[in-house]
Amino acid sequence: MHSQAHTGSYYAATVNAPTDYPPLDGDQRTDVCIIGAGFTGISTGLFLAERGYQVCIVEANKVGWGASGRNGGQLIHGIPGEKVIARKLGKDIEEVFGELRWAGHAIIRERVEKYSIDCDLKFGYLDVASKPRHLRAFEIDQRRLQAARFPHELRLLNAADTAELVGSDVYVGGLVNMGNGHLHPLNLCIGEARAAESLGAKIHEQTPAERIVHGPKPQVVTASGTITADAVVLAGNAYHLLENKLRGSMFPVNSYIIATEPLADDVVARLNPRDLAICDQNFAVQYFRMSADKRLLFGGRASYFGHDPDVIKRSHVPKMLKIYPQLQGARIDYAWGGTIGVPVNRVPQLGRTGDNVYYCQGYSGHGVNTTHLAGRIMADAVAGTLEHFDMFANVRPVIVPGAYRLRRPLVSLAMLYYRLRDRL
Ligand SMILES: Cc1cc2nc3c(=O)[nH]c(=O)nc-3n(C[C@H](O)[C@H](O)[C@H](O)COP(=O)(O)OP(=O)(O)OC[C@H]3O[C@@H](n4cnc5c(N)ncnc54)[C@H](O)[C@@H]3O)c2cc1C
């Protein structure tokens, strides 16, 4: 296992202050050892450190190296798979989840204020509809949120009003939601890591966990030392290097983003006058927004599995130009990708591989919010409060034999199937 530097993303290029935590050296003892320093691991670690636990986080590469430092930065409410859980319990989503659907937003907002994290957090979101059936889904969402006394602007738009906000007439309508938003995910993740460190958490980068010795005091073994803990939390998500069983229960799906050069103010004023994060409703989803320095960040899925920036540009530029032909000729400064863990039933997977070894993974494309909630749930679980943990843990993951080994052909097939469905 060789440690890697950050991918060539816009985020890595604009990080406030790069991290340089020392690799583990020798044997340590701690209350909780966390494996993986993405949002799941860091959020869990920060909650535990705030509650006075000794925490040690080992990261194979860099803080925020995985999906957490590469994503679209779209802060979206709701929990993937919530419908599955609500249906299982025979209740409405709001009844089961209520504030939990927004908990990640509140956690992020509080941390940004409390720890002065500079991560371009901004509220404002627009779901766009490519088809009338998407609009019908927006109406249901709007009714549900209004019934729950949603405190922010929530407005259905017709095609003309949507075009005003998107600077493009390719959509049939939209739903403005000023409770959702966008942010610089790598700066958030690093800011939270520094907050945890300020409360005594130890972080070791370039320290892949190689195995776990289970027992009353589980031990995390790395090439340069061991950590013995009362509890271990596995937070490697789609980049998991351990525990084959966990890798096989979700599909690793890649998503890719391009970033244009900074655009002129008058262009930005036409493309996105309210500075909203925008997302369509297709399975092969497209999402885009302006960065703080006025680049268009344009993302979408692909069945490609590599990381060649030229291939990513060739795939994404034509898609971007279909929406924004006026960007023909705009320079593309960055192109990168990352891997999302997608469980078959979409329900985030929280559970244990031993009495005191927990895991938490599989948020599909909705991880910015959900990982922060997950951090709170995992910290509660370690402290002995299992109510929310059990709600997820009681849903059995759907296991597809060979899901990890055969991931490329299976994901390519699934992408093809859903692309066809998107056309209907
Ligand atoms: C391109 C892209 C766009 C996305 N856009 C959005 C979006 O706009 N909004 C949204 O809500 N979600 C989005 N997502 C999803 C979201 O980013 C993820 O759900 C979330 O970041 C997962 O966080 P995590 O901490 O669980 O995993 P990760 O961030 O992937 O972190 C896992 C970490 O564990 C480490 N690790 C793994 N194994 C070991 C080991 N054995 N030892 C030590 N370390 C280990 C890895 O190096 C990695 O750093 C997107 C994802 C991608 C890839």
The ligand as an ORCA input file, in Angstrom:
! r2SCAN-3c Opt
* xyz 0 1
  C     -16.704     13.222     -7.451
  C     -17.646     13.113     -6.277
  C     -18.659     14.042     -6.139
  C     -19.523     13.974     -5.038
  N     -20.404     15.003     -4.862
  C     -21.132     15.054     -3.709
  C     -21.910     16.204     -3.432
  O     -21.903     17.185     -4.178
  N     -22.675     16.194     -2.297
  C     -22.667     15.136     -1.433
  O     -23.389     15.189     -0.429
  N     -21.868     14.044     -1.650
  C     -21.092     13.989     -2.754
  N     -20.258     12.924     -2.965
  C     -20.212     11.832     -1.960
  C     -19.366     12.205     -0.716
  O     -18.196     12.850     -1.098
  C     -19.034     10.933      0.084
  O     -20.230     10.248      0.397
  C     -18.319     11.232      1.406
  O     -17.266     12.148      1.214
  C     -17.793      9.949      2.021
  O     -16.959     10.292      3.095
  P     -16.144      9.163      3.865
  O     -15.352      9.834      4.918
  O     -17.071      8.092      4.300
  O     -15.193      8.516      2.757
  P     -13.891      9.113      2.052
  O     -13.930     10.588      2.003
  O     -13.724      8.401      0.763
  O     -12.715      8.763      3.049
  C     -12.248      7.461      3.271
  C     -10.789      7.579      3.706
  O     -10.386      6.353      4.281
  C      -9.035      6.141      3.942
  N      -8.755      4.705      4.106
  C      -9.342      3.653      3.485
  N      -8.825      2.498      3.930
  C      -7.885      2.822      4.864
  C      -6.997      2.047      5.675
  N      -6.954      0.711      5.616
  N      -6.164      2.709      6.534
  C      -6.209      4.063      6.622
  N      -7.010      4.838      5.856
  C      -7.857      4.212      4.993
  C      -8.935      6.634      2.506
  O      -7.591      6.952      2.168
  C      -9.849      7.857      2.544
  O      -9.140      9.065      2.803
  C     -19.396     12.927     -4.073
  C     -18.380     11.983     -4.227
  C     -17.511     12.062     -5.304
  C     -16.411     11.050     -5.425
*
